Amino acid sequence: MKIMTSIRMFVALALASIVMTVTAQDDRFANVTIETVPVSGSISMLIGSGGNIGVSAGNDGILIIDDQYAPLATKIKAALEALGSDTPKFLLNTHFHGDHTGSNADFGAASIIVAHENVRSRLVAEDSPALALPVVTFDDNVTLHFNGEDITLIHMPNGHTDTDSVVMFEGSNVVHMGDHFFNGAFPFIDLANGGTVQGYLRNLEKALSWIADDTAVIPGHGPLGDKDALLSFYNVVKDTSIAIRVKKSQRMSKEEIVAAGLGDEYASWGQGFINEQRWIETVFDSYPR
């Protein structure tokens, strides 16, 4: 009898823990609103919680880039309905992180998911449901002809992760940078999943060489930007990386560089997801010497 009572208590506690976890997750997103920001022509940006969503709305229907967290799927669909339809024909993933792919399973039944082949590999490794997986994958780049323009996904190797792409809208003169652009903040570079500071800088240089001065630039995180904003971001990533590498070459330890800091001019850049300490540690660990 005592054994059965103990088992019942264990099961009850386990169920209570699950309910508390789900409730806490729901509460986290309960007050999130999805803001629609016009970008250029038929292109809009949705801001909520997680990565910014790009939207192409036109005669062919709706195409979206990324889809934030799963609990926000209903709110995202409501915002898309206001733009023409809550059922995108295409969903493009800029990379595999959950704040950009969390709603894949909600859209995957009716939308064709397109992403770099490494996105699918990483989602499969995470035991993601079949509906969340890209069904069209590519190696270097792929172009969709949709809503009267060429929409091209271009792989950016070993930058933020090893799964990243940027998305170019040729006719609308818009680029969605995914997490190769944290507007006004130090970036998160996922060293554990193929990201490198070296590759990140190379990829930014490529993107800057492609886009025009008047190109609208959708960041993975932060407000809508332009080429000047992307260039400022690049310069901060480059200049701080050089400063950290110089200190490392002088045999300063990671802890000593963190204690020394990067200077007051970069104080605002550490107010986001990645603070100054984490950025210094990322750069230090990304360069072997």
Secondary structure, 3 states (H helix, E strand, C coil): CHHHHHHHHHHHHHHHHHHHHHHHHHHHHHCCCCEEEEEECCEEEEECCCCCEEEEEECCEEEEECCCCHHHHHHHHHHHHCCCCCCCCEEECCCCCHHHHCCHHHHCCCCEEEEEHHHHHHHHHCCCCHHHCCCEEECCEEEEEECCEEEEEEECCCCCCCCCEEEEECCCCEEECHHHCECCCCCCCCHHHCCCHHHHHHHHHHHHHHCCCCCEEECCECCCEEHHHHHHHHHHHHHHHHHHHHHHHCCCCHHHHHHHCCCHHHHHHHCCCCCHHHHHHHHHHHCCC
